[in-house]
Amino acid sequence: MASDKIARAGQCHCGAVRFEVTLSDGFNSIRRCTCSYCRMRGAIVVMAEMGGIRIVEGAEVLTTYRFHTASVQHFFCSRCGIYTHHQRRSNQKLYAVNVACLDGVSPFDFAEVPVIDGVNHTNDTGKPPQRAGTLRFTPAS
């Protein structure tokens, strides 16, 4: 739905990379993944369409990493090392954006985050994406 689109500003930890993003479905697309790379970096992401992310500052310090099939790029700041976004493997017309990089947003703002089975990726199995579980955050009282 167009009304669910949300525009946000974001940046890496050191501020060298700044971007603007329009989230395709607001925060309704929030998720984590169990693939080896996502599991190690621990980011919670939301989706933006291909033209929905614009690097405002620091494009020259962004660097990329490719793994497994090398079909998509994972972007991070070469100065502070923070992952900002990546092109989705299952839908290369979408970017996944690290919610921790969005101004005014914390991964701990979300009580429950769906976790997608990236170990058995849909592009490898030919089956629809499967949910692996739910990440829950309960603040201490």
MDTraj code that builds the backbone (N, CA, C; nanometers):
import mdtraj as md
import numpy as np

residues = "MET ALA SER ASP LYS ILE ALA ARG ALA GLY GLN CYS HIS CYS GLY ALA VAL ARG PHE GLU VAL THR LEU SER ASP GLY PHE ASN SER ILE ARG ARG CYS THR CYS SER TYR CYS ARG MET ARG GLY ALA ILE VAL VAL MET ALA GLU MET GLY GLY ILE ARG ILE VAL GLU GLY ALA GLU VAL LEU THR THR TYR ARG PHE HIS THR ALA SER VAL GLN HIS PHE PHE CYS SER ARG CYS GLY ILE TYR THR HIS HIS GLN ARG ARG SER ASN GLN LYS LEU TYR ALA VAL ASN VAL ALA CYS LEU ASP GLY VAL SER PRO PHE ASP PHE ALA GLU VAL PRO VAL ILE ASP GLY VAL ASN HIS THR ASN ASP THR GLY LYS PRO PRO GLN ARG ALA GLY THR LEU ARG PHE THR PRO ALA SER".split()
xyz = np.array([
    [0.0820, -0.1191, 0.0000],
    [0.0000, 0.0000, 0.0000],
    [0.0859, 0.1248, 0.0000],
    [0.0557, 0.2199, -0.0826],
    [0.1344, 0.3427, -0.0896],
    [0.1316, 0.4169, 0.0427],
    [0.0212, 0.4105, 0.1160],
    [0.0093, 0.4830, 0.2420],
    [0.1013, 0.4261, 0.3495],
    [0.1524, 0.3031, 0.3300],
    [0.2420, 0.2420, 0.4275],
    [0.3878, 0.2789, 0.4028],
    [0.4162, 0.3516, 0.2945],
    [0.5538, 0.3912, 0.2660],
    [0.5974, 0.4975, 0.3660],
    [0.7189, 0.4794, 0.4174],
    [0.7734, 0.5704, 0.5171],
    [0.9105, 0.6176, 0.4700],
    [0.9327, 0.7496, 0.4684],
    [1.0630, 0.8049, 0.4324],
    [1.1421, 0.8278, 0.5605],
    [1.2695, 0.7880, 0.5576],
    [1.3579, 0.8008, 0.6731],
    [1.4967, 0.8431, 0.6287],
    [1.5665, 0.9087, 0.7184],
    [1.7085, 0.9370, 0.6998],
    [1.7850, 0.8340, 0.7808],
    [1.9070, 0.8068, 0.7382],
    [1.9892, 0.7117, 0.8104],
    [2.1358, 0.7391, 0.7904],
    [2.2168, 0.6705, 0.8706],
    [2.3613, 0.6870, 0.8599],
    [2.4324, 0.5708, 0.9267],
    [2.5613, 0.5579, 0.8941],
    [2.6438, 0.4580, 0.9608],
    [2.6819, 0.5117, 1.0987],
    [2.7606, 0.4389, 1.1747],
    [2.7974, 0.4787, 1.3107],
    [2.8799, 0.6073, 1.3144],
    [2.9774, 0.6196, 1.2240],
    [3.0650, 0.7376, 1.2265],
    [3.0056, 0.8572, 1.1526],
    [2.8975, 0.8355, 1.0791],
    [2.8314, 0.9440, 1.0074],
    [2.8908, 0.9739, 0.8709],
    [2.9921, 0.8979, 0.8292],
    [3.0526, 0.9219, 0.6976],
    [2.9557, 0.8879, 0.5848],
    [2.8716, 0.7856, 0.6066],
    [2.7710, 0.7466, 0.5074],
    [2.6346, 0.7920, 0.5571],
    [2.5695, 0.8742, 0.4779],
    [2.4341, 0.9214, 0.5097],
    [2.3449, 0.8880, 0.3917],
    [2.2215, 0.8475, 0.4242],
    [2.1307, 0.8093, 0.3161],
    [1.9877, 0.8462, 0.3506],
    [1.9045, 0.8482, 0.2483],
    [1.7607, 0.8647, 0.2629],
    [1.6974, 0.7404, 0.2041],
    [1.5937, 0.6906, 0.2693],
    [1.5297, 0.5680, 0.2228],
    [1.3789, 0.5810, 0.2369],
    [1.3072, 0.5255, 0.1393],
    [1.1624, 0.5121, 0.1489],
    [1.1341, 0.3649, 0.1684],
    [1.0835, 0.3300, 0.2852],
    [1.0532, 0.1910, 0.3172],
    [0.9287, 0.1493, 0.2405],
    [0.9398, 0.0409, 0.1663],
    [0.8334, -0.0054, 0.0767],
    [0.7011, -0.0302, 0.1477],
    [0.7106, -0.0873, 0.2663],
    [0.5899, -0.1259, 0.3406],
    [0.6030, -0.0830, 0.4866],
    [0.6593, 0.0350, 0.5063],
    [0.6812, 0.0818, 0.6422],
    [0.7664, -0.0185, 0.7186],
    [0.7299, -0.0449, 0.8420],
    [0.8020, -0.1428, 0.9223],
    [0.7338, -0.2796, 0.9196],
    [0.6373, -0.2982, 0.8314],
    [0.5684, -0.4272, 0.8200],
    [0.6579, -0.5369, 0.7639],
    [0.7675, -0.4984, 0.6983],
    [0.8568, -0.5979, 0.6375],
    [0.9761, -0.6322, 0.7272],
    [0.9722, -0.5906, 0.8513],
    [1.0848, -0.6142, 0.9425],
    [1.1139, -0.7631, 0.9553],
    [1.2446, -0.7968, 0.9634],
    [1.2835, -0.9381, 0.9733],
    [1.4300, -0.9521, 1.0081],
    [1.4645, -1.0735, 1.0462],
    [1.6029, -1.1195, 1.0557],
    [1.6138, -1.2436, 0.9704],
    [1.7354, -1.2921, 0.9525],
    [1.7602, -1.4067, 0.8668],
    [1.8607, -1.4989, 0.9350],
    [1.8520, -1.6287, 0.9041],
    [1.9410, -1.7269, 0.9660],
    [2.0604, -1.7661, 0.8792],
    [2.0769, -1.7045, 0.7611],
    [2.1925, -1.7412, 0.6788],
    [2.3213, -1.7096, 0.7553],
    [2.4324, -1.7667, 0.7115],
    [2.5579, -1.7513, 0.7850],
    [2.5986, -1.6055, 0.8014],
    [2.5823, -1.5249, 0.6996],
    [2.6240, -1.3851, 0.7073],
    [2.5310, -1.3038, 0.7976],
    [2.4014, -1.3169, 0.7773],
    [2.3054, -1.2426, 0.8602],
    [2.3139, -1.2856, 1.0062],
    [2.3332, -1.4128, 1.0290],
    [2.3442, -1.4637, 1.1652],
    [2.4625, -1.3980, 1.2362],
    [2.5728, -1.3820, 1.1671],
    [2.6918, -1.3232, 1.2288],
    [2.6806, -1.1722, 1.2474],
    [2.6152, -1.1028, 1.1554],
    [2.6073, -0.9571, 1.1706],
    [2.4915, -0.9156, 1.2601],
    [2.3894, -0.9993, 1.2736],
    [2.2827, -0.9757, 1.3713],
    [2.1885, -0.8605, 1.3437],
    [2.1839, -0.8120, 1.2216],
    [2.1003, -0.6957, 1.1917],
    [1.9541, -0.7328, 1.1734],
    [1.8693, -0.6393, 1.2103],
    [1.7261, -0.6459, 1.1811],
    [1.7041, -0.5494, 1.0651],
    [1.6306, -0.5946, 0.9626],
    [1.6169, -0.5156, 0.8405],
    [1.4704, -0.4908, 0.8040],
    [1.4506, -0.3875, 0.7218],
    [1.3226, -0.3574, 0.6577],
    [1.3507, -0.3327, 0.5104],
    [1.2471, -0.3383, 0.4280],
    [1.2652, -0.3356, 0.2829],
    [1.2427, -0.1978, 0.2200],
    [1.3214, -0.1744, 0.1156],
    [1.3075, -0.0562, 0.0308],
    [1.3189, -0.1023, -0.1136],
    [1.2410, -0.0435, -0.2007],
    [1.2487, -0.0782, -0.3427],
    [1.3793, -0.0264, -0.4017],
    [1.4174, -0.0813, -0.5156],
    [1.5451, -0.0496, -0.5793],
    [1.5731, 0.1009, -0.5833],
    [1.4807, 0.1823, -0.6254],
    [1.5025, 0.3270, -0.6313],
    [1.4726, 0.3983, -0.5005],
    [1.4443, 0.3231, -0.3959],
    [1.4010, 0.3827, -0.2694],
    [1.5110, 0.4201, -0.1730],
    [1.6359, 0.3976, -0.2117],
    [1.7470, 0.4370, -0.1248],
    [1.8406, 0.5272, -0.2032],
    [1.8795, 0.6377, -0.1384],
    [1.9661, 0.7352, -0.2037],
    [2.0784, 0.7709, -0.1079],
    [2.2021, 0.7506, -0.1521],
    [2.3181, 0.7866, -0.0707],
    [2.3359, 0.9375, -0.0834],
    [2.3242, 1.0070, 0.0285],
    [2.3314, 1.1530, 0.0309],
    [2.4757, 1.1987, 0.0485],
    [2.5510, 1.1227, 0.1261],
    [2.6892, 1.1589, 0.1561],
    [2.7689, 1.0312, 0.1811],
    [2.8919, 1.0285, 0.1341],
    [2.9819, 0.9185, 0.1664],
    [2.9781, 0.7992, 0.0732],
    [2.9260, 0.8146, -0.0466],
    [2.9235, 0.7017, -0.1410],
    [3.0645, 0.6469, -0.1628],
    [3.1631, 0.7347, -0.1551],
    [3.3015, 0.6920, -0.1788],
    [3.3588, 0.6086, -0.0647],
    [3.2980, 0.6107, 0.0523],
    [3.3480, 0.5279, 0.1632],
    [3.2662, 0.4001, 0.1820],
    [3.1583, 0.3872, 0.1058],
    [3.0823, 0.2616, 0.1095],
    [3.1640, 0.1539, 0.0393],
    [3.1663, 0.0376, 0.0969],
    [3.2317, -0.0759, 0.0336],
    [3.1331, -0.1916, 0.0331],
    [3.1632, -0.2949, -0.0431],
    [3.0680, -0.4048, -0.0567],
    [3.1329, -0.5390, -0.0258],
    [3.0472, -0.6333, 0.0041],
    [3.0887, -0.7711, 0.0276],
    [2.9893, -0.8615, -0.0442],
    [3.0399, -0.9613, -0.1113],
    [2.9566, -1.0617, -0.1781],
    [2.9996, -1.1986, -0.1270],
    [2.9028, -1.2893, -0.1091],
    [2.9373, -1.4239, -0.0659],
    [2.8448, -1.5245, -0.1323],
    [2.8671, -1.6509, -0.1067],
    [2.7903, -1.7632, -0.1599],
    [2.7796, -1.7531, -0.3124],
    [2.6657, -1.7123, -0.3664],
    [2.6505, -1.7047, -0.5117],
    [2.7093, -1.5753, -0.5695],
    [2.7481, -1.4820, -0.4835],
    [2.8030, -1.3511, -0.5228],
    [2.7068, -1.2720, -0.6101],
    [2.5779, -1.3015, -0.6001],
    [2.4792, -1.2365, -0.6862],
    [2.4280, -1.1036, -0.6305],
    [2.4558, -1.0753, -0.5031],
    [2.4092, -0.9491, -0.4451],
    [2.5199, -0.8840, -0.3635],
    [2.5047, -0.7540, -0.3426],
    [2.6028, -0.6763, -0.2684],
    [2.5502, -0.6411, -0.1297],
    [2.6366, -0.6519, -0.0320],
    [2.6097, -0.6071, 0.1041],
    [2.6971, -0.4841, 0.1249],
    [2.6371, -0.3714, 0.1603],
    [2.7080, -0.2447, 0.1708],
    [2.7400, -0.2123, 0.3168],
    [2.8610, -0.1618, 0.3386],
    [2.8977, -0.1169, 0.4722],
    [3.0003, -0.0052, 0.4626],
    [3.0117, 0.0713, 0.5710],
    [3.1043, 0.1839, 0.5759],
    [3.2462, 0.1302, 0.5935],
    [3.3381, 0.1759, 0.5092],
    [3.4764, 0.1302, 0.5174],
    [3.5509, 0.1932, 0.6342],
    [3.4931, 0.2953, 0.6976],
    [3.5580, 0.3590, 0.8136],
    [3.5167, 0.2945, 0.9449],
    [3.3865, 0.2823, 0.9689],
    [3.3407, 0.2285, 1.0980],
    [3.2959, 0.0830, 1.0887],
    [3.2784, 0.0315, 0.9665],
    [3.2440, -0.1089, 0.9471],
    [3.0969, -0.1427, 0.9601],
    [3.0111, -0.0429, 0.9797],
    [2.8690, -0.0706, 1.0000],
    [2.8001, -0.1036, 0.8679],
    [2.7266, -0.2158, 0.8707],
    [2.6445, -0.2587, 0.7576],
    [2.5232, -0.1666, 0.7488],
    [2.5007, -0.1076, 0.6311],
    [2.3876, -0.0166, 0.6130],
    [2.2706, -0.0804, 0.5394],
    [2.3010, -0.1587, 0.4333],
    [2.1945, -0.2183, 0.3531],
    [2.2525, -0.3237, 0.2595],
    [2.1645, -0.4010, 0.1991],
    [2.2074, -0.4960, 0.0964],
    [2.0948, -0.5199, -0.0027],
    [2.1356, -0.5626, -0.1192],
    [2.0393, -0.6009, -0.2223],
    [1.9900, -0.7406, -0.1879],
    [1.8605, -0.7629, -0.1933],
    [1.8036, -0.8930, -0.1577],
    [1.8355, -0.9971, -0.2648],
    [1.8696, -1.1157, -0.2224],
    [1.8965, -1.2247, -0.3165],
    [1.7669, -1.2820, -0.3726],
    [1.6651, -1.2935, -0.2892],
    [1.5391, -1.3536, -0.3335],
    [1.4572, -1.2588, -0.4202],
    [1.4813, -1.1297, -0.4076],
    [1.4124, -1.0306, -0.4902],
    [1.5095, -0.9153, -0.5112],
    [1.5841, -0.9188, -0.6194],
    [1.6890, -0.8205, -0.6410],
    [1.6376, -0.6805, -0.6730],
    [1.5056, -0.6640, -0.6747],
    [1.4470, -0.5311, -0.6903],
    [1.4256, -0.4642, -0.5549],
    [1.4650, -0.5320, -0.4476],
    [1.4508, -0.4789, -0.3123],
    [1.5857, -0.4697, -0.2428],
    [1.5958, -0.3708, -0.1564],
    [1.7083, -0.3598, -0.0647],
    [1.6572, -0.3874, 0.0758],
    [1.7395, -0.4520, 0.1561],
    [1.7125, -0.4673, 0.2986],
    [1.7983, -0.3624, 0.3686],
    [1.7377, -0.2839, 0.4567],
    [1.8055, -0.1725, 0.5225],
    [1.8159, -0.2018, 0.6718],
    [1.9332, -0.1828, 0.7279],
    [1.9585, -0.2041, 0.8698],
    [1.8795, -0.1013, 0.9517],
    [1.7810, -0.1465, 1.0309],
    [1.6984, -0.0521, 1.1074],
    [1.7803, 0.0269, 1.2076],
    [1.8915, -0.0297, 1.2557],
    [1.9750, 0.0408, 1.3535],
    [2.0409, 0.1645, 1.2931],
    [2.0473, 0.1735, 1.1612],
    [2.1054, 0.2897, 1.0936],
    [2.0037, 0.4006, 1.0700],
    [1.8759, 0.3728, 1.0898],
    [1.7718, 0.4728, 1.0644],
    [1.7602, 0.5677, 1.1824],
    [1.7583, 0.6968, 1.1538],
    [1.7475, 0.7979, 1.2594],
    [1.6219, 0.7762, 1.3418],
    [1.6383, 0.7746, 1.4733],
    [1.5247, 0.7623, 1.5642],
    [1.4679, 0.6223, 1.5767],
    [1.5353, 0.5208, 1.5221],
    [1.4853, 0.3832, 1.5274],
    [1.5912, 0.2949, 1.5927],
    [1.5465, 0.2035, 1.6753],
    [1.6350, 0.1064, 1.7385],
    [1.5796, -0.0335, 1.7139],
    [1.6655, -0.1320, 1.6982],
    [1.6154, -0.2697, 1.6856],
    [1.5330, -0.3110, 1.8075],
    [1.5570, -0.2449, 1.9194],
    [1.4862, -0.2776, 2.0429],
    [1.3494, -0.2094, 2.0524],
    [1.3113, -0.1359, 1.9484],
    [1.1770, -0.0779, 1.9409],
    [1.0723, -0.1826, 1.9047],
    [1.1167, -0.2999, 1.8603],
    [1.0272, -0.4020, 1.8091],
    [1.0244, -0.5207, 1.9057],
    [0.9087, -0.5452, 1.9641],
    [0.8962, -0.6537, 2.0620],
    [0.9159, -0.7904, 1.9976],
    [0.8702, -0.8062, 1.8751],
    [0.8851, -0.9329, 1.8037],
    [0.9285, -0.9074, 1.6602],
    [1.0257, -0.9852, 1.6164],
    [1.0773, -0.9742, 1.4805],
    [1.0766, -1.1136, 1.4176],
    [1.0067, -1.1309, 1.3062],
    [1.0088, -1.2606, 1.2375],
    [1.1504, -1.2937, 1.1908],
    [1.1858, -1.4204, 1.2007],
    [1.3160, -1.4680, 1.1557],
    [1.2916, -1.5620, 1.0374],
    [1.3542, -1.5301, 0.9246],
    [1.3369, -1.6071, 0.8012],
    [1.4492, -1.7106, 0.7893],
    [1.4153, -1.8279, 0.7397],
    [1.5128, -1.9356, 0.7212],
    [1.5985, -1.9068, 0.5987],
    [1.7130, -1.8455, 0.6214],
    [1.8056, -1.8150, 0.5132],
    [1.9042, -1.9274, 0.4871],
    [1.9146, -2.0218, 0.5793],
    [2.0006, -2.1388, 0.5579],
    [1.9449, -2.2205, 0.4419],
    [1.8129, -2.2325, 0.4395],
    [1.7434, -2.3021, 0.3302],
    [1.6767, -2.1977, 0.2409],
    [1.7596, -2.1159, 0.1782],
    [1.7128, -2.0026, 0.0991],
    [1.6241, -2.0487, -0.0163],
    [1.5199, -1.9727, -0.0412],
    [1.4244, -2.0043, -0.1477],
    [1.4914, -2.0191, -0.2844],
    [1.5974, -1.9418, -0.3112],
    [1.6672, -1.9538, -0.4396],
    [1.7446, -2.0848, -0.4502],
    [1.7769, -2.1456, -0.3362],
    [1.8482, -2.2737, -0.3367],
    [1.7524, -2.3927, -0.3364],
    [1.6389, -2.3779, -0.2680],
    [1.5460, -2.4901, -0.2519],
    [1.4340, -2.4909, -0.3543],
    [1.4020, -2.3738, -0.4127],
    [1.2890, -2.3638, -0.5036],
    [1.1557, -2.3591, -0.4307],
    [1.1592, -2.3581, -0.2984],
    [1.0378, -2.3523, -0.2174],
    [1.0164, -2.2106, -0.1668],
    [0.8935, -2.1754, -0.1294],
    [0.8678, -2.0422, -0.0740],
    [0.9497, -2.0199, 0.0531],
    [0.9795, -1.8928, 0.0845],
    [1.0524, -1.8633, 0.2087],
    [0.9789, -1.9214, 0.3296],
    [1.0563, -1.9723, 0.4221],
    [1.0003, -2.0307, 0.5438],
    [1.0404, -1.9467, 0.6641],
    [0.9508, -1.9369, 0.7584],
    [0.9814, -1.8681, 0.8830],
    [1.0542, -1.9656, 0.9744],
    [1.1660, -1.9219, 1.0310],
    [1.2458, -2.0066, 1.1195],
    [1.2093, -1.9852, 1.2660],
    [1.1464, -1.8714, 1.2967],
    [1.1112, -1.8425, 1.4352],
    [1.0805, -1.6963, 1.4541],
    [1.0881, -1.6526, 1.5790],
    [1.0597, -1.5146, 1.6160],
    [1.1634, -1.4688, 1.7177],
    [1.2217, -1.3536, 1.6915],
    [1.3135, -1.2906, 1.7867],
    [1.2294, -1.2006, 1.8760],
    [1.2410, -1.2180, 2.0070],
    [1.1612, -1.1379, 2.1008],
    [1.2511, -1.0545, 2.1897],
    [1.2056, -0.9322, 2.2178],
    [1.2754, -0.8430, 2.3098],
    [1.1769, -0.8017, 2.4174],
    [1.2114, -0.8305, 2.5410],
    [1.1296, -0.7914, 2.6555],
    [1.2149, -0.7022, 2.7440],
    [1.1829, -0.5726, 2.7514],
    [1.2622, -0.4825, 2.8339],
    [1.2579, -0.5244, 2.9813],
    [1.3683, -0.5055, 3.0492],
    [1.3734, -0.5323, 3.1932],
    [1.2841, -0.4304, 3.2647],
    [1.2160, -0.4751, 3.3680],
    [1.1278, -0.3810, 3.4383],
    [1.1990, -0.3064, 3.5464],
])
top = md.Topology()
chain = top.add_chain()
for i, resn in enumerate(residues, 1):
    res = top.add_residue(resn, chain, resSeq=i)
    for name in ("N", "CA", "C"):
        top.add_atom(name, md.element.get_by_symbol(name[0]), res)
traj = md.Trajectory(xyz[None], top)
